[in-house]
Amino acid sequence: MRRDNFYKGVVVDLHTHPHLKSYMFSRDLNKKKFLSSLFKYTFWPFSHRVSLDGLWDVVDASLATTYVLEREWLDDVPLIKFLSKLSPRFRKKMLEPSYFDVTMAMMDHLEEGILKHKGGDGIKLAKTKQDLVKNINNHEACIVHSVEGAHSLIGNGGPGDRKEIISNLRKLHNRGCAYLTLAHFYPNPAVSSCVFPYPETEKKKIKNYHALAYEWDESGGLTELGVEIVELMIEMGMIIDVTHMTIEGRKQVYDIVDEYDADHAVMATHVGASEIHRLSYNLQDWELKWFGDRGCCAGIIFMNYWLTPHNPDGNGLKYIEQTLSHMINAGGADVPAIGSDLDGFTDPPDELTSVDKFDSLAAHLINLGHDDLTVKGFVGENAMNQLKHGWWR
């Protein structure tokens, strides 16, 4: 029986990667495996924490984010280079085709898994907001496409082929992609620079990134093509995700949105609060206020090191609750949402190691005295409200 658990409200996760590792390693989307139990409370980047069964049991709507590895990882992350040499299949699937071709193939892989789930009677694919609302009203779990990184728009013409990149953006929208995260770890056609991918507390653990940290440029923002992409997304009704963008880049997006007077047009799908942990990755209070005024959501990431500067232990519910309370104070109760980033090579808190643990989060917030409306908003209603109004397909 679906959702035979403590929390009965709508549950929406704005950012998760159920098909990333299953595509990379040719695994079954409907099974959790590959050392998941062995590395339950320890960071293992290739563990599989999100299955379709898990989503079906707990989550009403999951924004399943297609992310294609940037090729720069081959130079900066020895493990990725090792995999590319060890596995011809990995190289053929992830590294040889164009970014856009891999993006389409990963979305195909996800849709094939959805069709097979429970013989076709399980989780559904929502390609429009009408599908989304219908599924929620019918108490059917659903998945919505989203894409992380504008490098995913690069086709066979390369990063300089503006016409192809714009065409590929339209193709994503037509396929039912609710949002595009403009930035990720490296510059792409939309952004000239990104925030550094790890906070200061983690640099010592990631030795190969240590030298990079001193060379990283966070002064850039939107490119000329990036401005065009943002404007087209507003016109089409495809939500703009500003996660991973520099502060300057985010300001540029907000200015364009203000010029269009476009409410519900922006998300930050997996972030923390800068006032708590002063990182350029996290949203500042003036941004949270802007989000509240514009009807936009900020998904709280389930990773301790983005949420607190204090050498966090494995327990993370307290850091999520702290961030939730701050976002409400700075932007309003309609701003915070869930943006777990599970299975995105992330190290989640011990209490939230897989999607089936979301129930404990709602229980924790209620036990701390948060009112019912606050919990419902954070766990799902805020995200649903923005998707209803900001996603026009």
N, C-alpha and C positions, 0 to 999 in steps of 0.2 A: 504494500500500500504506500502511495506517495505521501511524503511529508507527515509521517506519523511521529512527530517530534514536538518539542516544547513550544517553539515559536510558530505561530500560525499566520503571521503577516506576510506581505509580499517581500521576497528576497531577490535583490538584483546585485550582481557583481559587474562593475564597469570595466574591469580589465583582468583577464585571465587567459592562459595559454594551454587549453586542453589538447591541442593538436600539434604543438611545436615538436615535442620529443617523439611523439608517435610517428610523425612524418619523417623526422630526421633518421630514426632508427627502425622504421618499418614495423612499428608495434600496433597492436590492436587498440583502438580508441576506447573500447568498452571494457578494458581491463586495466587494473593498477598492477604494475609489476616493475621489474628492473631495479631491484635493490631498494624499493620504497620502504619496506619494513626494517631492513638493516640500518638505513640512514634516516629513520623516523625523526630523530631529534638532533641530527648532525647535518651540516650542510654538505649535500652531494648534488652537484648541478644537474645531473642526468636522472635523478629520481623522478618518478611520475606520480604526482599527488592529486591530479584531477582526472577522473574518469567520467564518461557520460553517465554511468550509473550513479556516481556521486552527485553530479549536477542534478540529475532527475530526482533524486531523493530529497534534495535540500533547496536548490536554487530555482526560482521561477524564471528568471531571465539572466543569461550569462552573455556578456559581450566578449565573444571568443576572438582574441586578437591574433591575427596572422603576423608573425614577425620573421623576416628573412635575415639571416646572419649577414652583417656587412663584411665585405671581403677584407677590410682592414684588420679584422680579427686575426687573420692568418699571420700577420706580422707582429701583433701585439699580445696574442694569447697563445703560448706554445701548445696548449692542449688542443686547441682547434686545428692548428697546423698538423699536429700528430694524427688527429682523426682524419684529416683530409688525405694524408699519406697512407694511413692504415686501411681506410675503407674506400674502395673505388665507388661503391654505391652511394656513400655519403657525398663524395665529390661530384658524382654525376647528378645527384638530386639537388644539392644545395649550392654548388659553386660554379658549375659549368653553364647552366642556362642563364638568361637575363634575370634580373631581380623580379621583374613583373611576371615572367613566366613561372618562376618559383612561387610567387604569391598566388597566382591562379591555381597552380597545382596543389598548394597547401589548402586552399579553400575547397577545391574538389575533394581532397582527402577528408576534410571535415564533413562535408555534405554526404559523402559516401558512408561515413561512420554513422551519421544521424539516420540515414535511410535504413541501416541495418539494426539500429538500436531497438531491442525488444521486438524484433520482427516488423519494424515499422510503426509500432504502437507506443514507442517511448518518446524521447525528447524530440521536439519539433524545431524546424528552422523558420525564423521570422525574417522575411525579406522587406517588410514594410512595417510602419508603426501600427497599421491596422491589423496586420498579422500578430504583432506583439500584444496589443490590447486584447484581441480575440483569444489568444492562448492563455493570457493571464486570467481573463474572465472565466475561461473553461477549466482553470486549475491545471493547465498543461505546461510543463517546463519547456522552455525554448532557448535557442541560441541565436544570437544576432552577430553578423560579421562586423569586424573592425580590423584596422590595419595599423601597424606601428612602424613609423619611419617613412618619410617621403622618398627615400632611396628605392622603396618598393615600386615606385612609378617608372623607374628607368627600364626601358625596353631594349630591343636590339639596336636602336639608334644611338644609345649611350646617353650620358647625363646632359649633353648639350642639345638633344633633340626636343625642343620645347613643344612642338606640335604633338609628338608622340606622348610626351609626359602628360599634357593636358587631356589627350584622348584617353589615356589609361586611367586618369582620375575619374573621368566620366564613366568609364567601364566599371570601376569600383562602385560608384554611386548606383549605377543601374543594376548591379549585382546584389544590392541591398546592404552595402557597407554603411553603418551608421556614423562612424567617425574615422578620421585619419589623424594619427599622432604625427605631427610634422617633423619632429626631431627624434634622434635617438643618440647613439654614441659618437657619430662622426658627421662632418658636413655632408649635405646632400643638395639636390636641386632647390629645395625650399629654404634651407638655412645655411648660413656661412659658418656657424659654429654652434656648439651645444655645451651644456654644462658638463663638468667632469663627472664620469659615471659612478664614482665612489666617494663617500665622505672622507674627511681627514682621518677619522679613527680607523678606517679600513685600509689605508694605503700601505701600511706596514705589512699587512697580511697578503697583499697582492703585489708581490715584488716586481713583476713585469710591468705594472702600471706606475711604479714609484717614479721612474724617470720621466714618464709621460706627464705626470702631474705638474711638473715645473715648466712644461712647454705648452700646456693646454691653453687655448685662447677662448675666453668666454666673452669677448668684447663684441662679437658679431651678432647678427639677428637675421631677419628675413632677407633673402635675395630678391632681386627684381622679379624672378619667376615665382618666388615664394609669395610675394604680394598678390600676384595674379591668381595663384592657387587659393589663397585665403578668400579673395573676392569671389571666385567661382564657387567655392564651398558654401559661402553665405547665400549666394544666389540659388544654388541647387538644394540647399537644406541638408547639407552634410556637416556634422558637428566637427569643430576644430579642437583637437586635443593639444594643449600647450605643454604637456609634460616633457621634460628633458630640454626644453628651450631655455636659452639665456634670458636674463631679466630684460635686456634690451629687446630681444625678439618677442617676448610676451607683451611688452608695452606696445610694440608695433601692431600686434594682433588686436589688442584692446582698442587702440586708436582707430583701426579700420572698422571694427565692429561698431564703435561709437558713431563713425561717419555714416554707416548704413543704418544706425539705430536698430540693430538686430538683437533682440533678446533671445536667450536660450541657445546661442550660437557657439559657445565655448565650453569646454570641459578641461579639467586637469585630472586625468583619470586615476593616477596612482602617485600621490605626493604626501608630504607632511606640511607642518606649519613652521615657517621661518622664525617666528618669534620664540618658538621652543627650541628648535635646532637650526642655527643660523647658517643655512646652506643655500646657495643660489638655486639649487634644485627645488627647494620648498617655496610655497607661496607666502608672500609677505602679507601683513594685515590689510594694507590698502588694496591688495588684489582680492583678498577674501571679501572685503566690503564691495568691491566692484562686482564680484561674482554674485553676491546677494542681490545687488541692485539690478543685475541683468538676468536673473533667474538661471544661474549656472551652478553646476555641481563640482565639487572637488572630492575625488575618491581617495580615501585614506589607504595608503599602501601597508601591507602586512609585512613590514620589514623593520626590525627594531632600529637598525643603524641610520635609517632616514628619519626616525621619529624622536630620537633622544641622543644627546651628545655624551651621555654618561656611561660609556663602556657597558652597554646593556647585557644583562644575562639573558637566558633563553625565554623568560616569561615576558610576554608582550601585550597582554590585554590592558595592563595599566597604561602603557604608552599610547595605545589606540584610543582609550577613553580620555586621556589627557589631551590628545590632539583633537578629538571630537568636541570636547568642551571648549577648547580654544577657538576652533572654527566657528562654533555657534556664537560665541561672544564677539568675534571679529566680523563675521559675515551674516549671521542669522541662522536659524534652525533649518532652513531649506538648503543650505550649502553642502554639508558633509554627506558622503555616500561611501559605499564599499568599493575599493579598487584594489583587490588583494594582490594582483600580479603573481598569483600562484602558478607554478611551473614555468616561470620566466627566468630560470636560472637564479632563483631567489632563495633566501634562507628565512622562512616564516617563523613566527613565535612558536614555542613549544605547544601552546594550547590551540594553535590554528594550523597544524601541519598539513591538513587536507580540507577539502571543501565540506566534508561531512561534519566538521567541527564548528561551522558557523552558528549552530544552535547555541553553543556555549557563550558566544559573544553577546547575543541578545540577552541571555539569562544574566550574564555578568553586568550588563548595563542596567537592567531592571533592578537587580539586587543592590546596585549602587544608588538607586533612587531616581534614575532618569525616568521622566514621565513617558507614557505610552506613545504620545505623538512624536516625541524626540526619537525614540527607538525605532518606530515605524518609518520615520523620515530617513534616518541614517541607513537602516538595513535595506530599504527598497523604494519607498514612496518618493523620495527626492529625485532619485535617478529616473524613475518612471515618469515623473512630471516633466523633466527636461526632455526625455526622449519623445514624449507625446507632442511637445511644442517645438522642439528644435530639429527633430529629424523629419524631414518633409516627404520622404518617399512613402 
